[in-house]
């Protein structure tokens, strides 16, 4: 699966994000899958997705440098592949 950074994304409606000292926990109530986010910037990006016009804009709002963008893109792809993230219909 690929994730287009220029499209709008959000947490799946059945996913809950719980902040933790190490980052955050994502729990999918449909699949019962638990995911640990250990990077505070990734947590911030995921939290900004619903209000951002695109995943790239969420990364920019979190001041992710271009050199680090591929790492965050890979993390977002992984979240989308595990159904934690879904593409939003409209930005």
N, C-alpha and C positions, 0 to 999 in steps of 0.2 A: 504494500500500500504506500502511496505517496501522500504527502500533506502539502497542499499549496499554501505557502506562507501569505500569499496575497488574497486569500479567501478568509471569510469570517468563521471562527470556530468557537465552541463553548463546551463546557462539561456536559456530558450526557445527562438528560433529565433525571436519571436514576442514580447519578453519582453524587456523593457527598464529599466535600473537602473539609478536613479537620486539621487546623494548624497545630503543630507540635513543636517543641524546642529544637528538634533536628530538621524541621522543614514542614511536612504535612503528610497526612494519610488521605488517600482517595479510596472510597469504598463504593463499589457498584452493587446496588441492591438487587439488580436483575441477575447478574452472573455470580454474585457473592465474591467477587474478586477484590483483593486488597492490594493497593500499590503505595509504596513509600516514595515520597519526593524528598530528596536529601539536599537539594540546592534551593536556597531561599529565593534566588532570582527566578528559578523555574516556577516556584510557588506563586510568586508575584505575577509572572506572565500568565499562568493559568487563571489566576483571579481576575486579571484584566481582560481576558479574552471576550467575555460577554459584552463589554462596553466598547471594545475596539473594533474598528472597521475591518481589521485583518490580523492574522497572527504576527505578521511582520510589524504592524503598528504597535501591537502589544509588546513585542520585543524592543522596539525603539523607545517606547514609553518607559521601559525598565532599563534603558541605557545599555543595551547589549551591543558591544562593538561588532562591526562587520566580521572581524576575524573569529569571533566566538559564535556567530550566528549558526554555522553548520552543527555545532554541538547541541544547541537548543532546538534546532529544527529536528535533529535525530531524536531527541527526547520527546518532542511533540508528536512525531511520527509513531513512536512506540506507544504513546498514550492513545492515539487514534486507532492503532492496530488492536489494542486491547479494549476498544469501545468505551474508553474513559472520556474521549473527546468526540464530538460530532460536528460536522459542518453545519453552520447556521444557514437558513434559507436566504436571509437578507442581512446585509451589513448595516 
